[in-house]
Amino acid sequence: MDRINGISCCPGSNYWKQYEMDEFNSKNYNVPLIEDYEIIERPVDQTTITKRYSEKAVEFIKKNKNDKFFLYLAHSLPHTPLYASKDFLGTSKAGLYGDVIEEIDYGMGLIIKELKKNNLDENTVVVFTSDNGPWLPFKTHSGTAGLLREGKGTTWEGGQRVPGIFWGQDIKSGVISDLGSTMDILPTFLEISNSTTIDDRILDGLSLKNTLHNLDKSERKKIIYYREREIYAIRHGDFKAHFITKGAYNYPEKTEKIVIYMDSFKIKLSHNIPFIVVDEKIYQMENSVIKKNTEYYVPIDNFFNILSIHGLDSHSIDYSAMSISLNASIQKESPPVVITDLTAEKNKWKFNTIIIDPGHGGKDPGAIGYRGTREKDIALDVAKRLERKISKNMNVKTILTRDEDIFLKLGERTRFANENNGDLFISIHANAAEDRRASGFETFLIGPNRNEAAVRVAARENAVLELEGESAQKLTDEALITATIAQAGFASFSEQFAALVQEEMGKRIQSKNRGVKQAGFYVLMGASMPNVLIELGFISNPTEEKKLKSPKYRDTLATSIYRAIEKYQKTLDDN
């Protein structure tokens, strides 16, 4: 769970509290920037994201100006949390939200300018719209629906009615306040471009061509509002029937409070909030207070520690079995308070054992460099150095799948990791490519083979299956998908650790950061824990091979991975 100023951001009531602040640190949100299927920056600097999206759109127009093209630009902002670049920060009269809109508007201006510059303005249609109204719990960070009722997530007009701006050839200037939907954009484009209709499916949209070209009334007379499979409302002309009038989703739950008096101390507890107030002083607990049925549940250790600060001892507390009931006066005959341990979920992810897997070994040398350097030797040396650093500095168990030059089947490596109850599986390798100029370090997660370069790396690392004989199973697409799904529960942890590895290696070694990628690595398939495969560098590149042969350089690589593990453990402790 991400944290902002020490407060867990989501889910829960604090998720809404954070948006009362005006500034956020992008690094608190481990958000990736992905180009094609490759993560190119993580966490992305979100103060630059609007500008970069706009620049990419302009670049796309330049590249395709001589061909027919379709450009879909979905700005991440003004979705919360809000960020604006230094050029637009503080430039509007509407606070940070206004700054964001100003920057989006500027970017749209660049796009229109580029269309005009290439004489595309007369045969291009531009549509500017939004998917919903303001998300009201975020207050000044959500915009406004003006005079309209409610906002995002509701079927009231404030949640559903948004601007739809069309610009282009034959589109008349004017304002039409009438029914339309984003479902109508496709049929409109088909008719404007004189394209053939789509006859293999039913289109729910209606063409708005006559409305745009002649300012006629819209052909759409009604809109049905669904939430999941239920009809919430129907709009027909100027009339609207509401069947379910529930407000916006994801509003913070109503917080129920309880006040306890112990030894003249006033103690306040609130459902779904990790804070306790004793004698008007606020303390943060490890977990939130939970109300279940008629009882409140509070973390044991945190609660006792806080009470001890105020000199409150056990004479007020009745111990029994797994819970503790307070013998205290409770305001307004509130439900009983039960103090119990809520850390079971956190203990599930307790960081006890690391499995380090030096790639290849024995009859499988792995890649071999120009100077005869073998991948298996590099991997084993770095793995041993890493193991020593962890054992010396961290209170976790470290196990190597191999600590000598022996051959292990790929399936045996993860089976070994599972049998030893590993909490993190790290497979260490060195890369190779036909192009001797290829260089850099990268970290892989298991996933579909979408990137061509990643496919080649996976194919090379999986080639050891040939040495395993008849027992080796071929890694089919079906098997890979199954494995990816099976590891979905660990995916976010694997991604987090992979990003830390790239970050720490980028700090210490002078080589290309190739980022975090996905590919079908057999060695990762069976690991029932967060897992990554690290390619330390290209042994096929003479310059990098020379570095990889250096004990000092290999120690730096081990240090980088160790520092990533350190940071990863801290994130688990903070969650």
Summary of the structure (lengths in Angstrom):
residues: 575
radius of gyration: 29.4
end to end distance: 5.3
largest distance: 84.2
contacts: 1689
relative contact order: 0.08
helix: 37%
strand: 21%
